[in-house]
């Protein structure tokens, strides 16, 4: 198997085997293989690739991002539905060389997003954006709550999950409406970074997907952690601490949104709610009302199913931000806007103090 991958790499990266020029060096096939083996894309034991073991096939609405076969077929045909092909594929692959180095991937310059919009992407970011875009947008949320009163509990509502690691939708911001955007508010568009660090693979290793802090410290001098980097002079909490890393701010605001969701649900919505980041469908009834998601509560039969439109919108945004671990870097202003707007919307009918929040 290892020799097979070396052979595939040699075919896909024929240039890397050539003698490098004096001004540029390329990784060897061995180095590329080693890097890929360290990446999540190669982890054959992860749930991302083992979820369908008992079914012996991966359905077409999952296969595109969870198998090399699926993505190769998706890119080789007309794309009318984002991330979906019309048939199942066999299990047994991860995201291998052919996923990102097929003719379809090489020629890919635009990507279809869940809101139905096709967006031009740099070649090195287009292939990443196919899978790292989530499966929903605010459009699905808006459609589900249509004609239901904002604070009316409805059996027709259920939690809408953005899916996972929707970095491309975060980075493009209001352009593709990945988060729920409240009416009458303006939202940040694509987050632009500095030249040479403005594509997915200029920050993330193309094969190991890792991000190196040293790539940031020439501009952000003295930082020892990604979340210590500050990208706005605004005092988001009106506490005078404008030197705190934006990642810290995003985490704190995420915590405030969670508290606001729980307060609204208990006081105004359909009953006490609790969140588990590791158990689908993530929001559950807080049976003992202690604010802690314990093992007896985080089971599917106890899923939260007394949603109001107001609660669903805020919960959707909470999940959107929470499932993109790099949201603070991909588009900090956009995710801060989403969370502040969600908190303020909940505060319209629940006593939540929002007076100190400063929206970018």
Helices and strands as residue ranges (DSSP letters): H 2-12, G 14-17, H 29-37, G 40-42, H 47-50, E 57-58, H 60-66, H 68-75, E 89-90, H 97-100, H 103-106, E 110-112, E 118-120, H 123-131, H 138-145, H 167-172, G 173-175, H 200-203, G 213-215, G 226-228, H 246-267, E 273-275, E 283-285, G 300-302, H 309-322, H 327-330, H 332-347
